[in-house]
Amino acid sequence: MLSRDALSKNTEDFLKLANETLSKQTQSGEKDLEGKKELINQTLDAMKTDLQNVQKLVTNFERDREQKFGELTNQLKNTAMQTGKLQETTHQLREALASTKARGQWGERMAEDVLRFAGFVEGINYLKQKALETTGTRPDYTFLLPQGLRVNMDVKFSLDNYRRYLEEDGETDKRKYKSQFLRDVRGRIKEVTTRDYINPAENTVDYVIMFIPNEQVYAFINENDSKILDVALKNKVIICSPLTLYAILAVIRQAVDNFNLEKTAAQMLSLFGTFHKQWELFIESFEKIGKRLEDTQKEYNKLTSTRRNQLERPLRQIEDLRKQKGIPAEQPLIEGSAAPEETTDETPVHDTD
């Protein structure tokens, strides 16, 4: 019976202690739970803010992407338009190069651009399509040099095989068209020499200019045929591109300017010789006038000294005789002459009575 009471009391004490402990743990757990809940809420708020920022960034990125995509679309459209125009221009250029007349006009246009840039004026520095008087040959351009000399230039140039070379994809055909084009260039050199562009009767120099209206074609010729320039010079033909033509025109312009300067200097020397001769005559005449003035001065000095004294000596003797004779000074020396009346400033008073 005592053991049961003791066990019951111990059980109650144990339950009471367990309840107290559980209550304390529950309160502590609730506090920890509140703290963790608050921490979770703060974390969720931060995540919400970050998500909002990400959302804004995505929205801005999407807007920027649409703008960039629109700009890219416009650029692609413009590029397509420019490509279409370039293809059209290339097609027109290909057709132009296929025509001999069009090639000649294109070469003339390129040459005229270079001439204009170099400051050449038609009719003053060069002549265009001017027929030679002795042969009737009509060079494309004739440049006027000092002392009446002239140099002719031909601008017509065949580019058919060069165009085929560019359009061909096969290596065999490309080599064939390249060889044909280089033969065309050599043939053109010989053809130019047979047109009487070098003609002493027309007062031309011993060379003629052959114009190639494209720098790329000019470089292609020199790269693939290193002896062609020597062949041209041997035939007295100067091959030039737009750039080298400008250099040639600069040399011609400098030669003309030097000749005009030399001519002007010769005229100035001639005028200086004439001036020197006239200056010597002027000095000679001036010295003569000076000598005459000197002689006049001497004669004047004689008149004012020796001659005056010789003239005044009889007058003094006459004056001495007059004084010796007591002749008044106002009495006339020549008999019968009237004595001069004395004039006074006083006006005579007449009696009116």
C-alpha angles and dihedrals in degrees: 000000000000091000091054092050092048091049091048092050092047090049092052091048090049093049091047092050090046091051091049091048092046091048091051091047091047092052091046090048091050091051091049090047091051090050092048090046091053091047090049090050091051090048091049091050090051091048090048090052091047091049090051090051090048089049091052091047091050090048092050091045091051092049091047090046091054091049093047091046090052091050090047090050091052091047091050090050091049090047090051090050093048090047090051091050090047091051090049091049091047090051091049091047090050090051091046092051090050090061118076092209093048091049090053092050091047091051091049091050092051091047092049091051090054092045091050091048090050090053097248118154123206113245092021107052100014145008125225124216090347111164117229111247097220100043106017091232112148114214117197093237135009119196118209114228132187120285092026095295121145139196123200128215131200118203102180111111133170116233101165097109092041089055090049090049091056094046097046119093100189116089094220094054091042091056090047095052091044091055091046091050093051089049088051089055093051090046090051090053091055091044092055091053091057096057098079091246085140103059124151089199088064091047092244126158120250095261137067126204121232111197123211106194097210132063093208093054091046091052091045091055093049093045095050100036112034093176097053094092090053090049090050094049090047087057090045092249122136112207113207140172125209090275096046090043088059089053091050091049090050089055091048091048091049091049091051092048092048091049092049090047091050090047091049091047090052090050090049091050090050091050090047090054090051090048091049091052092049090045091056090050089048092051090048092051091044091053090049091052089048091052091048091049089050091051089047090051090051091050090047091051089050091051093048094046121020099024093042092052091048090051095044095050095071089044091055091048091050089050090052091051091049091053092047091052093045093236110163115241093235094053112100114251093215117068116242095024118121119247113242114257117244114241122212133184091231116100114220115245114227122204109240095189 
